Amino acid sequence: MMLEPPMNQLLKQVPSRYLLVNVVAQRARQVATEAEDAGISLEDKPVTIAIREVADGKVSMDREEA
């Protein structure tokens, strides 16, 4: 099974694997909460959506997170 998007693409956006896990988890919680509050059924899992957003550069890290 291939990870999509590739890890090297994700690490271009976030400097370490450990920080990547935290950024993705935080964004996934936000996605899930926003969908629940809006009553929207998600086609993909929140973690999948968060990973794609990180790869696309749509999720930014705060300086405090780095």
Backbone torsions as a table, in degrees:
resi	resn	phi	psi	omega
1	MET	NA	129.3	179.2
2	MET	-94.1	138.4	174.5
3	LEU	-78.8	128.0	-179.6
4	GLU	-126.9	118.6	2.8
5	PRO	-75.7	160.4	-177.6
6	PRO	-63.3	151.4	-178.1
7	MET	-58.3	-38.5	-178.4
8	ASN	-64.4	-30.7	176.1
9	GLN	-69.5	-39.1	178.4
10	LEU	-67.5	-38.4	-178.1
11	LEU	-73.2	-10.8	172.1
12	LYS	-72.9	-26.5	-178.3
13	GLN	-91.9	-32.4	-177.1
14	VAL	-128.8	129.3	-170.3
15	PRO	-68.6	-19.2	-179.3
16	SER	-143.5	155.6	179.7
17	ARG	-62.9	-37.6	-178.5
18	TYR	-65.7	-43.2	178.0
19	LEU	-68.7	-35.3	177.6
20	LEU	-58.6	-44.2	178.5
21	VAL	-59.4	-43.8	-179.1
22	ASN	-66.4	-42.8	-179.1
23	VAL	-64.7	-46.0	-179.9
24	VAL	-64.5	-43.1	-179.6
25	ALA	-63.1	-43.6	179.8
26	GLN	-63.6	-45.0	-179.7
27	ARG	-66.8	-37.8	178.8
28	ALA	-62.4	-40.1	176.8
29	ARG	-63.1	-40.3	178.2
30	GLN	-63.4	-44.8	-180.0
31	VAL	-60.6	-46.6	-179.2
32	ALA	-62.5	-43.7	-179.7
33	THR	-65.2	-44.5	180.0
34	GLU	-62.8	-41.6	179.6
35	ALA	-66.3	-41.1	179.8
36	GLU	-65.7	-43.5	-179.8
37	ASP	-64.0	-35.4	-178.9
38	ALA	-86.4	-8.2	-179.4
39	GLY	72.7	28.2	-177.9
40	ILE	-96.5	138.1	174.6
41	SER	-93.3	122.9	-177.7
42	LEU	-83.0	139.5	176.1
43	GLU	-76.6	-36.1	179.0
44	ASP	-111.5	162.7	176.8
45	LYS	-70.4	150.2	-179.8
46	PRO	-56.3	-35.9	179.8
47	VAL	-65.5	-40.3	178.7
48	THR	-62.8	-44.0	178.2
49	ILE	-62.1	-43.7	-179.5
50	ALA	-63.9	-41.3	179.3
51	ILE	-63.0	-43.7	179.1
52	ARG	-63.2	-39.3	178.9
53	GLU	-65.4	-39.5	177.4
54	VAL	-63.8	-46.0	-179.0
55	ALA	-61.4	-35.7	-179.6
56	ASP	-81.9	-5.0	-179.9
57	GLY	78.7	17.3	-179.6
58	LYS	-81.8	-17.5	179.9
59	VAL	-106.6	125.2	179.2
60	SER	-109.7	148.1	177.9
61	MET	-91.0	143.6	170.7
62	ASP	-79.6	155.5	177.5
63	ARG	-60.9	-30.8	179.4
64	GLU	-63.7	-33.3	-179.7
65	GLU	-70.6	-35.6	-178.9
66	ALA	-75.1	NA	NA
